[in-house]
Amino acid sequence: MDDSKKSAPLSPSPMTRRQAISTALMGTGSVAAYMTLGGCKASPNQAAAVLQSPKTIPGTLDIKWTGPAGIGDYAQANGNTHMTVNAAHALRDGGYDLTKAVKPEDEYDLVIVGSGISGLCSAFEYRKARPNDRILIIDNNAIFGGEAKQNEVEVDGYRLQAPQGSNMCVWPATAAENLNFFWHKAWRELGMPMGNEPDAPKWLDAPNMSLPKNHYSAMMVVRDRWPQAQFYPDPTAPGKMKVAMSPWQNGYKDMPWPEEAKQQMVKVDNFFPTLPAGEKDLDHWMDGMTYKDYLANVVGVTHQEVFDYLSPQIAAYGTGMGCETVSALAARDFLGPGTSTQKELQAVIDRRKVEATRFEPISFPGGNATIARYFVKKMIPDAIEGAYNLKDITYGKVNFGKLDKPGQKLRIRVASTALIVQHDGDPAQAKSATVTYVDNNTGEKHRVRGKSIIMATGAWINKYVIQDMPPELREAMDQFNHAPMLIINVAVRNWNFAEKLGAPALRWHEGMGWFTNVRAPMSVDGQAMPAEPGKPAILTFYVPFCNLIDKETLKMPVRAQCITARTQLFDMSFEDIEQKIRKQLGVSLSPYGFDADRDIAQVVINRWGHAYVVPEVGFLHGLDGKPAPREVVKQGYGRVRFGHSELSGVQVWHHACEEGERAAKQILELV
């Protein structure tokens, strides 16, 4: 690396309040509002009404902004790529001329927009009832899966996989089924392994170190099982880092905090809520305040160090934003410290004593990409090479020519961006609706007609694409706010540094990536990534932006916070991000033999502009006696229904399946 790269700052400069206000004024007119995880874009007519602000990202982006995406089936689909952003620019600038009529080219019984886990489960559920109906799934990405995609790289002769986003299941699946926890019946119906098979997969530990089997457990919930090295700037040696090892084990003694802050963090760790007099239930009570208000007013936290410590934990787990922004119930749903009752904790302890309900979180090599691939293989057998087993479905090549083969009952049409969804007549009476989309590769516009439509996409897309939505539905969708996430996969030639540290889990209190861990590789039928410290691995960073925007911004409305964070994500080039993560790892790990120039083989980034709906106060249960906006959206209208994990408020794979299943069942009631 040259000197300019070595001198890059550890973290992006926080946005000023003025920049945040400027961004907020752009509203949904900023380009970030049109980034998608796997669905469609706004129609030019509606976009023109709101896109009067200056360009957030000037010019046309190219591959240098996206950065290298690895190899294999997902090599052109690492998060929101430059192609996705450029398509959004074209929409914003009226680049698609829809004044000329495009006749419907084909008719389907069901058209699904979005091929993430929700969209795939919608198709799967619908086909069980009506196997001979014709279904079309369209998606603007280069491959199916939504956020359930993976990155693949090759380092020193080893092929490595890591998740782009959606990640984590419960193992064995028999325990998940017995507890109905992190479980959906589709798992068994798809023939996914349950854990009691002779050839069930295993997760490998290193020769001298136990490794987490996923990317979340060691962050927060099961932290005592694996040592965690926490890095913070050394106040006595500028440019150097100090380490606090699993600081919760000694009362946070080594953290650079005031003594009272350490005591308050210990109190949070050991706090159990009780329902106040006059309140009906814990969930509704906690949904009525932010996590910060709960910590301050109920637990008694006064020090900002505690809020800053907890924010990236709950944000990366699934809330998208931190203590100041999300409800206490959202933090509770993601097991935030101080939110579980003594009874709930005892139930967990008791379940672990019974073999039938004993489980642990795990990760497939590419995260939940394996689940998406099972859906596709089940419905279009030839779409993934190999037999119908875990090994071939996980590692087999996608046969893209089979996804959209003429004559199939189910077709998946990738690289196709939906522009307009509109009923053929009055929605209350119409028997069909038309979807206008553009082929991302050729720029040609097409129309298809569906007797019914499922929008397996988020509200940030739906409220712009759908033309004849009733006002109350549009009002409900407009209350959804979405936080960005950046997933960085760093392929290293070895992880000897973790063995020398004696810790497979690492956390930083300054820098771009706040947490990572060396993950136990899955072994199936003898195939696995290496588990030895001297061999390659991928370090995955789930990076929220709650600690990367300034404190003044966090005092602003939630929408302004999210837009500010999203703008910051998209303003960074790949080179910016690569330099920062290289320097962060180099500075903190060099005392343990790590050399960033020598030991980092490749960096792949995945930007998700709308990764999580923000479960702010009242999002889950509503306020002032009014229904929660998500419940309004679930009703749908006319021939259109909505199925997306955001409607659960807790965006994990089984909730994505539940929302997809619900939407399919609603459609089946119409036919």
C-alpha positions in Angstrom: 0.0 0.0 0.0 1.1 3.6 -0.6 1.5 6.2 2.1 -1.8 7.8 1.3 -3.6 4.6 2.0 -1.8 4.1 5.3 -2.8 7.6 6.4 -6.5 7.1 5.9 -8.6 7.9 9.0 -10.0 5.1 11.0 -13.6 6.1 10.5 -15.7 8.4 8.3 -16.0 12.0 9.4 -19.3 12.4 11.3 -21.9 14.4 9.4 -22.6 17.8 10.7 -26.1 18.8 11.8 -26.3 21.1 8.9 -25.4 18.3 6.5 -28.1 16.2 8.2 -30.7 18.9 7.8 -29.8 19.3 4.2 -30.1 15.6 3.6 -33.4 15.4 5.5 -34.8 18.2 3.3 -34.1 15.9 0.3 -36.6 13.5 1.9 -37.3 10.4 -0.1 -36.1 12.4 -3.1 -32.5 11.4 -2.3 -31.1 8.7 -4.5 -30.7 6.5 -1.5 -34.5 6.2 -1.2 -34.5 4.1 -4.4 -31.9 1.6 -3.4 -33.4 -1.9 -3.2 -32.6 -5.3 -1.7 -34.4 -7.1 -4.4 -37.5 -5.5 -5.7 -38.4 -2.5 -7.9 -38.0 1.2 -8.3 -40.2 4.3 -8.4 -42.1 5.3 -11.5 -40.6 8.3 -13.3 -43.9 10.2 -13.0 -43.9 10.1 -9.2 -40.1 10.4 -9.0 -40.3 13.7 -10.9 -42.5 15.2 -8.2 -40.1 14.6 -5.4 -36.7 14.5 -7.1 -36.0 18.2 -7.3 -33.0 18.2 -5.0 -29.3 18.1 -6.0 -27.8 14.8 -6.8 -26.6 13.0 -3.7 -23.9 11.1 -5.7 -22.7 13.1 -8.7 -22.1 11.5 -12.0 -22.4 7.9 -13.2 -20.9 5.4 -10.9 -18.8 2.5 -12.1 -17.2 -0.7 -10.9 -14.7 1.3 -8.9 -17.4 2.4 -6.5 -18.8 -1.1 -6.1 -15.4 -2.7 -5.8 -14.5 -6.3 -6.5 -17.3 -8.7 -5.8 -15.5 -12.0 -5.7 -16.2 -15.0 -7.9 -19.0 -17.4 -8.7 -22.7 -16.9 -9.1 -22.9 -13.8 -6.9 -20.0 -11.9 -8.6 -22.2 -9.3 -10.0 -24.6 -8.8 -7.1 -22.8 -7.6 -3.9 -25.4 -5.5 -2.2 -26.4 -2.2 -3.9 -24.0 -2.1 -6.8 -23.2 0.8 -9.1 -25.7 -0.7 -11.6 -28.4 -0.5 -9.0 -27.6 3.1 -8.1 -27.3 4.1 -11.8 -30.7 2.6 -12.4 -32.0 4.7 -9.6 -30.4 7.8 -11.1 -32.2 7.0 -14.4 -35.5 6.8 -12.6 -34.9 10.1 -10.7 -33.9 11.9 -13.9 -36.9 10.6 -15.9 -34.6 8.3 -17.9 -37.4 5.9 -18.8 -39.9 7.2 -21.3 -43.2 5.6 -20.5 -45.3 7.9 -22.7 -45.4 5.2 -25.4 -47.7 2.4 -24.6 -46.1 -1.0 -24.0 -48.6 -3.8 -24.6 -48.8 -6.6 -22.0 -46.7 -9.4 -23.4 -47.9 -12.2 -21.2 -50.4 -13.1 -18.5 -49.8 -15.0 -15.2 -51.9 -16.2 -12.4 -49.6 -14.5 -10.0 -46.8 -12.0 -10.4 -44.4 -11.6 -7.4 -42.1 -8.6 -7.2 -39.0 -9.5 -5.2 -37.1 -12.8 -5.0 -35.9 -12.6 -1.4 -36.9 -15.3 1.1 -40.3 -13.7 1.4 -41.0 -13.7 -2.3 -39.7 -17.2 -2.7 -41.8 -18.5 0.2 -44.9 -16.8 -1.3 -44.4 -18.7 -4.5 -43.7 -21.9 -2.6 -46.9 -21.6 -0.5 -49.1 -20.6 -3.4 -47.9 -23.5 -5.6 -48.8 -26.0 -2.9 -52.5 -25.0 -3.4 -52.4 -24.3 -7.1 -49.4 -26.2 -8.7 -50.6 -25.7 -12.3 -50.9 -21.9 -12.1 -48.4 -19.8 -13.9 -46.2 -17.6 -11.6 -43.6 -15.0 -12.5 -41.1 -13.6 -10.0 -39.2 -10.5 -11.1 -36.2 -9.1 -9.3 -33.9 -6.2 -10.2 -30.7 -8.0 -8.9 -28.5 -10.2 -11.0 -29.5 -13.3 -8.9 -32.3 -14.3 -6.6 -32.1 -14.1 -2.8 -32.6 -10.5 -1.8 -30.3 -10.0 1.2 -29.9 -13.8 1.4 -26.9 -13.8 -0.9 -23.3 -14.6 -0.4 -19.8 -13.5 -1.4 -17.2 -16.0 -2.7 -13.5 -15.6 -3.0 -10.5 -17.8 -3.6 -7.4 -17.3 -1.4 -4.3 -19.5 -1.7 -6.2 -22.3 -3.3 -9.1 -22.3 -0.9 -12.6 -21.3 -1.9 -14.3 -19.2 0.8 -17.9 -18.1 1.3 -19.5 -15.5 3.6 -22.9 -13.9 3.9 -23.8 -10.6 2.2 -26.5 -10.0 4.7 -29.3 -12.4 5.9 -27.7 -14.8 8.2 -28.2 -17.2 11.2 -30.4 -20.2 11.9 -30.9 -22.5 15.0 -29.3 -25.9 15.2 -30.3 -28.7 15.4 -33.5 -27.8 13.5 -35.3 -30.4 15.6 -35.0 -28.2 18.6 -36.1 -25.1 16.6 -39.2 -27.1 15.6 -39.9 -28.3 19.1 -39.6 -24.8 20.5 -41.2 -23.1 17.4 -38.2 -20.7 17.7 -36.4 -19.4 14.6 -38.5 -21.9 12.8 -40.9 -22.1 9.8 -42.5 -25.2 8.5 -40.9 -24.6 5.1 -37.6 -25.8 6.5 -39.0 -29.3 6.8 -41.1 -29.1 3.7 -38.0 -28.1 1.7 -36.2 -31.2 3.0 -33.5 -29.1 4.8 -31.4 -31.1 7.3 -32.9 -31.4 10.8 -29.7 -32.4 12.6 -30.5 -36.0 13.3 -29.4 -37.4 10.0 -26.3 -39.7 9.8 -24.7 -37.2 7.3 -25.9 -34.0 9.0 -23.4 -31.1 8.8 -20.9 -30.4 11.5 -19.2 -27.1 12.5 -15.4 -27.4 12.9 -13.4 -25.9 15.8 -9.8 -24.9 15.4 -7.2 -27.3 16.8 -6.7 -25.2 20.0 -9.7 -22.8 20.1 -13.4 -23.1 20.1 -15.0 -20.9 17.4 -18.5 -19.3 17.2 -20.7 -21.1 14.7 -22.2 -17.8 13.4 -21.6 -14.1 13.4 -24.0 -12.9 16.1 -23.7 -15.1 19.2 -20.3 -13.7 20.3 -21.5 -10.1 19.7 -23.7 -10.0 22.8 -26.0 -12.9 23.8 -23.6 -15.8 24.3 -20.5 -13.7 24.9 -19.2 -15.8 27.9 -18.5 -18.8 25.6 -15.8 -17.1 23.6 -13.2 -14.6 24.7 -13.7 -11.2 23.1 -10.8 -8.7 22.7 -12.1 -5.1 22.7 -9.9 -2.4 21.2 -9.9 1.3 22.2 -7.4 4.1 21.5 -4.5 4.2 23.9 -4.6 7.7 25.5 -0.9 7.5 26.3 0.3 6.5 22.8 -1.5 8.2 19.9 -2.1 5.8 17.0 -1.9 2.7 19.2 -4.7 0.6 20.6 -5.3 -1.0 24.0 -7.2 -4.2 24.7 -9.8 -5.0 27.3 -10.5 -8.7 27.3 -14.1 -9.7 27.8 -14.6 -6.6 30.0 -17.9 -7.7 31.5 -16.1 -10.4 33.3 -14.2 -8.0 35.6 -16.8 -5.2 35.9 -15.5 -3.3 32.8 -12.4 -2.4 34.9 -10.1 -2.0 31.9 -12.5 0.2 29.8 -11.6 3.9 29.5 -14.8 5.0 31.2 -15.6 6.9 34.4 -16.1 4.5 37.3 -19.8 5.3 37.5 -20.3 4.4 33.9 -18.7 1.0 34.6 -21.0 0.5 37.5 -24.0 1.4 35.3 -23.0 -1.1 32.6 -22.8 -3.8 35.3 -26.2 -2.8 36.5 -27.6 -3.1 32.9 -26.1 -6.5 32.6 -27.9 -7.7 35.7 -31.2 -5.8 35.4 -34.5 -7.6 35.0 -37.6 -5.5 34.2 -40.9 -5.8 36.1 -44.2 -4.5 34.8 -45.2 -1.2 36.5 -48.5 -0.9 38.2 -51.3 0.1 35.8 -49.6 -1.3 32.7 -51.3 -4.2 30.9 -48.3 -6.0 29.5 -44.5 -5.7 29.2 -44.4 -5.5 25.4 -46.9 -2.7 25.0 -45.2 -0.7 27.8 -41.7 -1.1 26.3 -43.0 -0.3 22.8 -44.0 3.2 24.1 -40.4 4.4 24.9 -37.0 4.3 23.3 -34.3 1.9 24.5 -32.4 5.0 25.7 -35.4 6.3 27.7 -35.8 2.8 29.2 -32.2 2.6 30.2 -32.2 6.1 31.6 -35.6 6.2 33.4 -36.1 2.6 34.4 -32.5 1.2 34.8 -30.9 4.5 35.8 -28.2 5.0 33.2 -26.8 8.5 32.9 -23.5 8.0 31.1 -23.2 8.2 27.3 -20.5 5.6 27.3 -23.1 3.0 28.2 -25.5 4.0 25.4 -22.6 4.1 22.9 -21.5 0.6 24.0 -25.0 -0.9 23.5 -26.1 0.9 20.3 -24.1 -1.0 17.7 -24.9 -4.3 19.4 -28.7 -4.0 19.0 -28.4 -2.2 15.6 -26.3 -4.9 14.1 -28.5 -7.6 15.6 -31.5 -6.3 13.6 -32.8 -2.9 14.7 -30.7 -1.0 12.3 -30.3 2.0 14.6 -29.3 2.4 18.3 -30.5 3.3 21.7 -31.7 6.8 20.9 -33.8 5.6 18.0 -35.5 2.2 18.5 -38.1 1.2 21.0 -37.2 -0.6 24.2 -39.4 -3.5 22.8 -37.3 -3.7 19.7 -34.2 -4.0 21.9 -36.0 -6.7 23.9 -36.9 -8.6 20.7 -33.2 -8.7 19.9 -32.2 -9.7 23.4 -30.8 -6.3 24.4 -29.1 -6.2 27.8 -31.5 -5.4 30.7 -34.7 -6.2 28.8 -35.4 -9.9 29.6 -37.2 -10.9 32.8 -35.8 -13.4 35.4 -38.5 -15.8 34.3 -37.5 -15.7 30.7 -33.8 -16.2 31.6 -34.7 -19.2 33.8 -36.7 -20.7 30.9 -33.6 -20.5 28.7 -31.6 -22.2 31.4 -34.2 -24.9 31.8 -34.5 -25.6 28.0 -30.7 -26.1 27.8 -31.0 -29.0 30.3 -33.4 -30.9 27.9 -31.8 -32.5 24.8 -34.9 -32.0 22.7 -34.8 -28.2 23.2 -31.1 -27.7 23.4 -29.9 -25.6 20.5 -27.3 -23.1 19.3 -27.2 -20.5 16.5 -25.3 -21.5 13.4 -24.5 -20.1 10.0 -24.3 -21.8 6.6 -21.2 -20.9 4.6 -23.0 -18.1 2.7 -25.4 -17.3 5.5 -29.1 -17.7 4.5 -28.3 -17.9 0.9 -28.6 -21.6 1.4 -32.3 -21.2 2.4 -33.0 -19.2 -0.7 -31.2 -21.8 -2.8 -33.3 -24.6 -1.3 -36.5 -22.8 -2.3 -35.3 -22.3 -5.9 -34.0 -25.9 -6.2 -37.3 -27.3 -4.9 -39.4 -25.3 -7.3 -37.1 -25.3 -10.3 -34.9 -28.5 -9.9 -32.6 -27.8 -12.8 -31.8 -24.2 -11.7 -29.0 -25.4 -9.4 -26.6 -28.1 -10.5 -26.4 -31.4 -8.6 -28.5 -33.6 -6.5 -31.1 -32.5 -3.9 -28.9 -32.4 -0.9 -27.3 -29.8 1.4 -23.8 -30.0 -0.2 -25.0 -29.6 -3.8 -27.6 -27.0 -3.1 -25.1 -24.9 -1.1 -22.2 -25.2 -3.5 -23.8 -26.1 -6.9 -23.6 -23.6 -9.7 -26.8 -21.7 -10.6 -28.0 -22.5 -14.1 -29.4 -19.1 -15.0 -30.9 -20.3 -18.2 -33.3 -22.5 -16.3 -34.6 -19.7 -14.1 -36.7 -18.1 -16.8 -37.3 -21.0 -19.2 -40.4 -20.6 -21.4 -43.1 -23.0 -20.6 -42.3 -23.4 -17.0 -45.1 -23.0 -14.4 -42.7 -20.9 -12.3 -40.3 -18.4 -13.9 -37.7 -16.2 -12.1 -36.7 -13.2 -14.1 -33.7 -11.5 -12.6 -32.1 -8.1 -13.7 -35.6 -6.7 -14.2 -36.6 -3.6 -12.4 -40.3 -3.0 -11.8 -41.4 0.6 -12.6 -45.1 0.6 -12.3 -47.8 -1.6 -10.7 -51.4 -0.7 -11.4 -54.7 -2.4 -11.5 -56.5 -2.8 -14.8 -59.5 -0.6 -13.8 -60.9 0.2 -10.4 -58.9 -1.7 -7.7 -62.1 -2.7 -6.0 -63.5 -4.4 -9.1 -60.4 -5.2 -11.2 -59.6 -8.9 -12.0 -56.0 -8.2 -12.8 -53.1 -5.7 -12.5 -50.3 -4.8 -14.8 -46.6 -4.6 -13.9 -44.3 -2.5 -16.1 -40.6 -3.3 -15.8 -37.3 -2.6 -17.5 -34.7 -5.1 -18.5 -31.6 -3.9 -16.7 -29.3 -5.3 -19.4 -30.9 -4.0 -22.5 -33.0 -1.0 -21.2 -36.1 -2.4 -22.9 -39.4 -2.0 -21.2 -41.9 -4.8 -20.8 -45.3 -5.3 -19.3 -46.9 -8.4 -17.8 -50.4 -8.9 -16.4 -51.1 -10.8 -13.3 -54.4 -11.9 -11.9 -52.9 -11.1 -8.6 -49.7 -9.4 -7.4 -47.5 -9.9 -4.3 -45.1 -7.1 -3.5 -42.3 -8.9 -1.7 -40.5 -5.6 -1.4 -40.2 -2.9 1.2 -42.3 0.2 1.7 -39.5 2.4 0.5 -40.1 0.8 -2.9 -43.8 0.1 -2.9 -45.1 3.5 -2.1 -43.5 4.9 -5.3 -44.1 2.0 -7.7 -47.7 1.3 -6.9 -49.9 3.9 -8.7 -53.4 3.4 -7.3 -52.8 2.8 -3.7 -55.5 4.1 -1.3 -54.5 7.1 0.8 -54.7 5.2 4.1 -52.3 2.6 2.8 -49.9 5.2 1.5 -50.0 7.0 4.8 -49.1 3.9 6.6 -46.2 3.1 4.4 -44.9 6.6 4.7 -44.4 5.9 8.4 -41.8 3.3 7.7 -38.2 4.4 8.1 -35.2 2.3 7.0 -31.7 2.1 8.3 -28.7 1.2 6.1 -26.1 -1.5 6.8 -22.6 -2.1 5.4 -21.4 -5.7 5.4 -17.7 -6.0 4.8 -16.1 -9.4 4.1 -12.4 -9.4 4.6 -10.5 -12.4 3.3 -7.4 -13.0 5.3 -4.6 -15.4 4.5 -4.4 -16.5 8.1 -5.9 -15.7 11.5 -2.8 -16.4 13.7 -3.5 -13.1 15.4 -6.7 -14.5 17.0 -4.8 -17.5 18.4 -2.1 -15.2 19.8 -4.8 -13.0 21.3 -6.6 -16.0 22.7 -9.8 -14.6 21.4 -11.8 -15.5 18.2 -14.1 -12.4 18.7 -12.9 -8.8 18.3 -14.6 -5.5 19.0 -13.5 -1.9 18.3 -14.6 1.3 20.0 -13.2 3.4 17.1 -13.2 2.6 13.4 -15.3 1.5 10.5 -16.0 -2.1 11.6 -17.1 -2.4 15.2 -17.1 -6.3 15.5 -16.1 -9.5 13.8 -15.2 -13.0 14.7 -13.5 -16.0 13.2 -16.4 -18.3 12.3 -16.4 -22.1 12.7 -16.7 -23.5 9.1 -19.5 -25.9 8.3 -18.4 -29.4 7.1 -20.8 -31.4 4.9 -19.8 -34.7 3.3 -16.1 -33.8 3.9 -16.3 -30.3 2.2 -15.4 -27.4 4.4 -13.4 -24.2 4.6 -10.2 -24.6 6.6 -10.4 -24.2 10.4 -6.7 -23.9 11.1 -5.3 -20.5 12.2 -2.5 -20.6 9.6 -5.0 -20.9 6.7 -7.4 -18.5 5.0 -10.7 -17.3 6.5 -13.2 -14.5 6.0 -13.9 -11.9 8.7 -17.4 -10.6 8.4 -18.3 -7.1 9.7 -21.9 -6.0 10.1 -21.5 -2.3 10.2 -24.5 -0.1 11.4 -24.2 3.7 11.2 -25.7 4.7 14.6 -22.2 5.4 16.0 -20.9 6.9 12.7 -23.2 9.8 12.6 -22.9 12.7 15.2 -24.9 13.0 18.4 -26.8 16.1 17.1 -28.2 14.0 14.2 -29.5 11.4 16.7 -31.6 14.1 18.2 -33.4 14.7 14.9 -36.5 12.8 13.7 -35.9 9.1 12.8 -36.3 9.8 9.1 -33.5 12.4 9.1 -31.3 10.0 11.0 -31.8 7.3 8.5 -31.3 9.5 5.5 -28.2 10.9 7.0 -26.8 7.5 7.7 -27.8 6.2 4.2 -26.2 9.3 2.5 -23.0 8.6 4.4 -23.0 5.0 3.3 -23.4 5.9 -0.4 -21.0 8.8 -0.3 -18.1 6.5 0.5 -16.2 4.9 -2.4 -15.0 1.3 -2.2 -11.5 2.6 -1.9 -12.5 4.7 1.1 -14.0 1.7 2.9 -11.1 -0.6 2.0 -8.5 1.8 3.3 -10.3 2.3 6.6 -10.8 -1.4 7.3 -7.2 -2.2 6.3 -5.9 0.5 8.6 -8.2 -0.5 11.5 -7.0 -4.1 11.3 -3.4 -3.2 10.7 -3.2 -0.8 13.7 -5.0 -3.0 16.2 -3.6 -6.4 15.2 0.0 -5.6 14.3 1.2 -6.4 17.8 0.0 -9.9 17.2 1.9 -10.5 14.0 -0.8 -9.3 11.6 0.4 -7.3 8.5 -2.5 -5.8 6.6 -0.6 -5.5 3.3 0.6 -9.1 3.5 -2.3 -10.9 5.2 -5.4 -9.3 3.7 -6.1 -11.0 0.4 -9.3 -9.2 -0.6 -12.1 -7.0 0.7 -15.7 -7.3 -0.6 -18.3 -4.8 0.5 -22.1 -5.1 0.4 -24.1 -1.9 0.8 -27.7 -2.2 1.8 -29.3 1.2 1.7 -32.6 0.0 3.4 -31.4 -3.0 5.3 -33.7 -2.8 8.2 -37.0 -1.2 8.9 -36.4 0.9 12.1 -38.7 -0.4 14.9 -39.1 3.0 16.5 -41.6 3.8 19.3 -45.0 2.5 18.5 -43.9 0.7 15.3 -44.7 -2.8 16.7 -48.0 -2.2 18.6 -49.1 1.3 17.5 -49.7 4.4 19.6 -52.7 6.3 21.0 -55.1 3.4 20.3 -54.3 3.4 16.6 -53.2 0.2 14.8 -49.5 -0.1 14.0 -48.8 1.0 10.4 -47.5 -2.5 9.5 -50.9 -4.0 10.4 -52.5 -1.6 7.9 -50.1 -2.6 5.2 -50.7 -6.3 5.8 -54.3 -5.9 4.6 -53.3 -5.0 1.1 -55.9 -3.8 -1.4 -57.5 -4.9 -4.7 -55.5 -7.6 -6.3 -52.3 -6.6 -4.5 -50.9 -8.0 -1.2 -47.7 -7.3 0.6 -45.2 -9.9 1.9 -41.9 -8.7 3.3 -40.0 -9.3 6.5 -40.2 -5.7 7.5 -43.9 -6.2 8.2 -42.9 -8.4 11.2 -40.8 -5.7 12.7 -38.2 -8.4 13.4 -36.4 -9.1 10.2 -35.1 -12.7 10.4 -35.5 -15.6 8.0 -38.5 -17.3 9.5 -40.4 -14.0 9.8 -39.7 -13.5 6.1 -41.2 -16.9 5.5 -44.2 -16.0 7.6 -44.9 -12.8 5.8 -44.5 -14.5 2.4 -46.8 -17.3 3.5 -49.5 -14.9 4.8 -49.5 -12.9 1.5 -49.8 -16.1 -0.5 -52.8 -17.2 1.6 -54.4 -13.8 1.2 -54.1 -14.1 -2.6 -55.5 -17.7 -2.5 -58.6 -16.3 -0.9 -59.1 -14.1 -4.0 -58.9 -16.9 -6.6 
